[in-house]
Amino acid sequence: MWDIDKTKLKTLRLRNNWSREEMARRANISLYSIARLEGNSSRGATVETVGKIADALGKHPGELLKNMKGGA
């Protein structure tokens, strides 16, 4: 499991003026997953999920991870 930086994820989502629902639709993942990743869950994301979110945002997957170079 990969550890997504929830602050970066939320910042990127809001820069696009997307609701959580819109992000989930564009990434083709569940709303629950977006809420969990932006929330206080300690459970990470699968490589597939990180890839889908990154594609939806037009970002490299590494930009979404904690302790990686590349900002929001």
C-alpha positions in Angstrom: 0.0 0.0 0.0 1.2 3.5 -0.8 0.9 6.4 1.6 -0.9 9.3 -0.2 -0.3 12.8 1.2 -3.9 13.7 2.1 -3.1 17.5 2.2 -1.7 17.4 -1.4 -4.6 15.3 -2.6 -7.2 17.7 -1.2 -5.3 20.7 -2.4 -5.0 19.4 -6.0 -8.7 18.4 -5.9 -9.8 21.9 -4.8 -7.5 23.6 -7.3 -9.6 21.9 -10.0 -12.8 23.0 -8.2 -13.9 19.4 -7.9 -16.0 17.9 -5.2 -15.1 14.5 -3.7 -17.8 13.1 -5.9 -16.4 14.6 -9.0 -12.9 13.4 -8.2 -14.2 9.9 -7.6 -16.0 9.9 -10.9 -13.0 11.2 -12.9 -10.7 8.7 -11.2 -13.2 5.9 -11.5 -12.9 5.0 -7.9 -15.4 5.1 -5.0 -16.4 8.2 -3.2 -15.6 6.2 0.0 -12.0 5.8 -1.2 -11.6 9.6 -1.8 -13.1 10.4 1.6 -10.8 7.8 3.3 -7.7 9.0 1.6 -8.4 12.6 2.5 -9.5 11.7 6.0 -7.8 10.2 9.0 -7.5 6.7 7.8 -4.1 5.2 8.2 -4.7 2.6 5.5 -2.8 3.4 2.3 -3.8 3.2 -1.3 -3.1 0.5 -3.9 -0.8 1.3 -6.8 -3.8 1.1 -9.1 -5.7 3.7 -7.0 -2.8 6.1 -6.9 -2.4 5.7 -10.7 -6.1 6.4 -11.3 -6.1 9.5 -9.1 -2.8 10.8 -10.6 -4.2 10.3 -14.2 -7.4 12.2 -13.2 -5.4 15.1 -11.9 -2.8 15.0 -14.7 0.0 14.4 -12.2 2.8 11.9 -11.8 1.8 9.4 -9.1 4.9 10.3 -7.0 3.5 13.8 -6.6 0.7 12.4 -4.5 2.8 10.4 -2.1 4.2 11.5 1.3 7.9 12.1 1.6 8.3 12.5 -2.2 9.7 15.6 -4.0 7.2 17.5 -6.0 4.6 19.8 -4.6 0.9 20.2 -5.0 
